[in-house]
Amino acid sequence: MNFSEFAKALENGDFDNQIKMVAELVTSRQKVLAQIKGLELAPKSYVKIVGQIRPAYIRGHIAQVTKVNQSTVNVNFLQPIQGPQRRTPFQNNVNVPLANIEPVDQNEVNKYKEKIKMTPPNRTNRWTENEDQREMDIEARANRWERQQEAREEMEFERRAS
């Protein structure tokens, strides 16, 4: 059975009784592939953060590997990455699962470094890039709250008057 036949059978529900086993096989194979990827990495190589990683705002950034562990790598980001809830930015010795990295070539690293140079201060991630929109959202919420409060007070006044 080739892959397309397997995928069609899976989609048709032919493996519904074994679906948990299929999922476990896929997960185990992903772990093996991640370990192989880890063997290919060396300190001072560059990687890009990808996949479903938390916090999401580090996704897409390039970092330099400092240490390769069994299922993770320690990386140093090329620039501090400030998140919305963090007081201190991510930069050095960040532990990332092997499944959430992919090696990058020197050309991509150079492009990323140029992008960093051209990025104004305090504009290093999605959160601050939309700062103006964020300010407008906060103001709109405050105005809506004030209108709701006025409506509540008016209803309370009418209730007391009647």
Secondary structure, DSSP 8 states (H G I E B T S, - for coil): --HHHHHHHHHHTTTGGGHHHHHHHHHHHHHHHHHHHHHH--TT-EEEE-SS-SSGGGTT-EEEEEEE-SSEEEEEESS-B--SS-SS-B-SSEEEEGGGEEE--HHHHHHHHHHHHHS-TT-SSHHHHTHHHHHHHHHHHHHHHHHHHHHHHHHHHHHHH-
